[in-house]
């Protein structure tokens, strides 16, 4: 499930690598708060 965050961040091609890392960390934190976060909900 951890790979989902990296995949979502990688889809944001307009962001820099650092911003993608930040987004991945944000998604990981959000997924800890909600068991049912789906990719569609984040896009």
trRosetta pair geometry for C-beta under 8 A, 3 or more apart (Angstrom, degrees):
i j d omega theta_ij theta_ji phi_ij phi_ji
1 4 5.8 -29 -172 4 52 118
1 31 7.1 177 153 164 116 149
2 5 6.3 -44 -172 22 49 110
2 6 7.4 38 142 -8 70 104
2 28 6.9 23 -134 -110 77 110
3 6 5.6 -59 -157 40 48 109
3 7 6.0 48 148 -23 77 106
4 7 5.7 -57 -147 37 31 111
4 8 6.3 31 156 -19 67 105
4 27 7.3 -134 111 145 88 134
4 31 7.6 114 78 -81 127 156
4 39 6.7 -128 -163 -76 112 98
5 8 5.9 -56 -150 35 29 109
5 9 6.4 25 155 -15 64 108
5 23 7.8 174 -178 122 85 72
5 24 4.3 99 146 -155 104 74
5 25 7.7 102 172 -48 140 19
5 27 4.0 169 -125 88 93 123
5 28 4.9 -9 -83 -56 163 81
5 31 7.1 -111 -66 -4 109 138
6 9 5.7 -56 -146 39 32 110
6 10 6.1 35 154 -23 66 108
6 24 5.3 30 -85 -123 54 132
7 10 5.6 -55 -146 35 30 113
7 11 6.8 38 152 -28 62 100
8 11 5.8 -51 -158 23 33 115
8 12 7.5 29 148 -17 61 100
8 23 7.1 -131 110 139 97 115
8 24 7.4 151 67 -98 91 67
8 27 5.7 128 66 -88 142 165
8 39 6.5 -162 -86 -133 110 90
8 42 6.0 -9 -146 107 147 144
8 43 7.8 -135 -141 -71 103 84
9 12 5.9 -55 -163 28 41 110
9 15 7.4 -83 -171 72 77 143
9 20 4.0 111 164 -168 110 81
9 21 7.1 99 -180 -61 157 21
9 23 4.4 153 -109 85 98 113
9 24 4.2 -52 -30 -57 149 89
9 27 7.1 -136 -48 5 96 135
10 13 7.9 22 165 -74 49 69
10 20 6.5 65 -76 -157 43 135
12 15 4.5 24 126 6 111 119
12 19 7.5 -103 114 116 131 108
12 20 6.2 178 68 -101 107 86
12 23 6.3 68 27 22 151 174
15 19 3.8 -124 -175 94 110 126
15 20 5.1 143 103 -56 122 76
15 23 6.8 41 138 -15 174 136
16 19 4.7 96 51 8 75 102
16 20 7.0 -133 97 -6 40 87
17 20 5.6 -53 -149 34 33 114
17 21 6.5 35 152 -20 65 102
18 21 5.7 -51 -153 33 33 112
18 22 6.5 35 149 -19 64 104
19 22 5.4 -51 -149 35 36 115
19 23 6.3 38 151 -20 66 103
20 23 5.6 -51 -147 36 33 112
20 24 6.3 37 152 -22 65 104
21 24 5.6 -52 -148 34 31 113
21 25 6.5 31 153 -18 64 105
22 25 5.8 -55 -152 36 31 111
22 26 6.4 32 150 -21 64 106
23 26 5.4 -55 -148 36 33 114
23 27 6.3 33 155 -19 67 103
24 27 5.8 -52 -147 36 30 110
24 28 6.4 33 152 -20 63 105
25 28 5.6 -52 -149 34 32 113
25 29 6.4 32 152 -18 64 104
26 29 5.7 -54 -150 36 32 110
26 30 6.3 30 152 -18 65 107
27 30 5.5 -54 -145 38 33 112
27 31 6.2 32 156 -21 67 106
27 37 7.7 177 -165 133 80 150
27 42 6.6 30 -118 -133 110 153
28 31 5.9 -55 -146 36 29 109
28 32 6.7 35 152 -24 61 101
29 32 5.8 -51 -157 27 33 114
29 33 7.0 24 149 -13 62 106
30 33 5.7 -63 -157 38 37 108
30 34 6.5 -19 161 26 72 105
30 37 5.9 96 127 -88 102 162
30 42 7.8 130 95 -100 153 114
31 34 6.5 -78 -134 63 32 73
31 37 5.0 -111 -103 41 73 135
34 37 4.8 98 92 -44 114 94
37 41 5.8 -125 -157 69 64 134
37 42 6.7 54 176 -50 106 108
38 41 4.9 99 59 -1 75 104
38 42 7.6 -155 94 -5 43 88
39 42 6.0 -67 -157 36 36 106
39 43 6.5 30 155 -24 71 110
40 43 6.1 -60 -146 30 33 109
